[in-house]
Structures are given as structure tokens and as C-alpha cells.
Amino acid sequence: MTAAAGVTPVPDWGARIDAARAAMSDLGIESLGVTAGSDLTYLCGYEAMPLERITMFVVGLWGEPVLVVPELEAPRVDDRDGLFEVVTWADGEDSLDICARMLRRAGHPGGPVAIGDRAWAEHLLGLQRRLYHATWVPASDVLRGLRSVKSAAEIALLREAGAAIDAVVETLPSLEWAGRTEAEVAAAIGDEIVAAGHELVNFVIVAAGANAASPHHEPGDKVINAGECVLVDIGGTRKGYCSDTTRVVSIGAPAAEVEAAWDALRAAQERATATVAPGIAAGAVDAAARGVITEAGYGDAFIHRTGHGIGLDAHEDPYIVAGNDEELQPGMCFSIEPGIYLSGRFGLRLEDIVAVTDDGVEVLNRTAHELIVVG
């Protein structure tokens, strides 16, 4: 079914739970418990507050799923027309005992339990004391394959998020750059991210001059000067799905060494993108980008993986990194973002989000790959 224009498609929550159960059965896992975070949102649509009060969605191979939730947060819950039972607990009750009981009910007392990868240590340790016969595995064993291959509706949402962040990139030439601090420009870009239709600003990296040689630089009080390059890496959340793109702004005409490095970087990014296709190993995409940069003499300056998956989280499977032999499948969505970082001088990165199609790749970011020259 195709969603009408402007209407957010509603996930088939029951199908997602059924798919999780099928994966659990294949792995011999009898009960699954995910806590606050994107796995919980993926399975039932509830966005729990990540607090010391535990929230857990419990799925077994049989029976009705259960959402264990603090009583004071119960009014926020939508049970999806009775798709799952809601069990509340009040302050003063033993919430971990209730969660352990639901996990025990979902499977055999000593059977394998898949627990959310981002469960708080105090919650997991408490559950292990109560279910001391159980064996424990990460929930990603069950959910990684389901979440890494996006549905058509999810790709449509990522496409919308990509268009929204592209709209922000299009505003960059109109911003004031020289004489302002990184933090001031970052604040202005954050406003543009919201104006473009994102509900949340996930990050704004504005790194000028030598600061751009630090890939995850935090914008600070450094004043942006004429003659410098500014790395701009931005992303937000729109309708639950994330955007992420990186471009570089040159304050005035770029130096010859910057242009040479950018030419190599652009060729690497485009070579990696052209490599993407079903059946290709994720690591082969990384190798394609890395080979071009190494041939250009910047191999030691490319200090991170080529990409990461994206969806409900800004970073998720699959990871486009050396040694990852996982074969790409239609529906996988990830960044391609090689970088060149020369300590004390400058840093460059070029990033698009792509989706694997039945016969190749769709690029979800459409802004130009040239340096953005201003002032």
C-alpha cells in the first residue's frame, strides 16, 4: 500500500513482532526483552523515557506480548488496538521482579533470553539475579537482520529526511561565516534543521580550519576566518527517522592543497557509491573508497570507517567497515562518508545516505559534491 502524500505510513506492528518471533525460533531463543530505545520503538511504536524506572517490552515464542511500564507513564502508551498487554508497576514495587516474571512466562525458566543491547547494567544484573538459570544473549541477535533491511515505507521516510537535510545544505551559502564562531554558526544551522521539518536536531558539527582534522569536533568559540575550510556534518530526526550529511564550506577560494585533497575525496566517495549493489560485501564498499584515497597519497589520513547504517538511530547496522563480510541486501540504508584529516591543517569529509536497490543503489542526498565557496 502506498501512503498518500504528506501522510506518514503506519508500520505493521504485528508483522514486526511475528518476524521477531520467527528470528527467535531460528536462533532457539524463547524470550525477548527490550528496554527503552529504538528496538522497543521498532517493535511496538512506544518511545519510552530512558530513565532508572524500567520499561520493558517482552515477546515470547507464544502468547501475548507484554509492555511493562511505570504506572505514571501508562497514559502515554498506545497498545495498538490490543496488540499487547500493558502491565504497570508503581513506585515502591519490585519492577525487576515483574519484568523477570514476564520473561519467565514468555519462555522456559532456564531458556535463552535475548535482552536489549542498551539495557542499563543495573537492570540486567538485577534480572540475572532473578533468572539465574537463564542464558543471556543480546537482542541484536534477533533484531539486527530485521532492522537493517528497511521496508519501502521506511525508505520513503529516510528519503524525506534526506530531502529535508538537503534543504538545510542549500541554505549554507546564505549564512554569515567569516567573523562568527563555530558555535554561532552551529546554532544558526540548528534552527534551519528544525525549519526544514525535523522534529529533533541530532547533531551539528561545525569545524573550522585545523579543528576539522578532528572528525567529531564540538563547535566552540573559535572564530571562522577567511581562507579556512569549514566541515559541516548535520543530522536530525523527522517522523522518527534520521538524516545525516556532510559538506565542506570554503571561506573564499580554497587553497590548491585543499582542492587536490577534495578531488581525491570526491572520487573516493563516488567510487564507493558505484560499488554498492546486492551481494557485495559491506567491507568491499569501504575498500573502494579507501583504495582511491590511498592511491592519491592520503591513506593514513582516512582514519574511520566509510559508513554506518541509519534508520531509527543515526548509527545502526550495517557498518561499512574493513573486515565486514556481510552481503548487502536490497533495503539496507547507510552512509558513505570517506574523510581526509591532516592534523594541524584541515579536514574534509563528504557524506551521502544511500539505499541498496534490487539492482544497485539510490542516493538519498542530492546536493552537489563541489566545495561550497562563500564570501
Secondary structure, 3 states (H helix, E strand, C coil): CCCCCCCCCCCCHHHHHHHHHHHHHHHCCCEEEEECCHHHHHHHCCCCCCCCCCCEEEEECCCCCEEEEEHHHHHHCCCCCCCCEEEEECCCCCHHHHHHHHHHHHCCCCCEEEECCCCCHHHHHHHHHHCCCCEEEECHHHHHHHHHECCHHHHHHHHHHHHHHHHHHHHHHHCCCCCCEHHHHHHHHHHHHHHCCCCEEEEEEEEEHHHHHCCCCCCCCCECCCCCEEEEEEEEEECCEECCEEEEEEECCCCHHHHHHHHHHHHHHHHHHHHCCCCCEHHHHHHHHHHHHHHCCCHHHCCCCCEEECCCCCCEEEEECCCCCCECCCCEEEEECCEEEECCCEEEECEEEEEECCCCEEECCCCCCCCEEEC
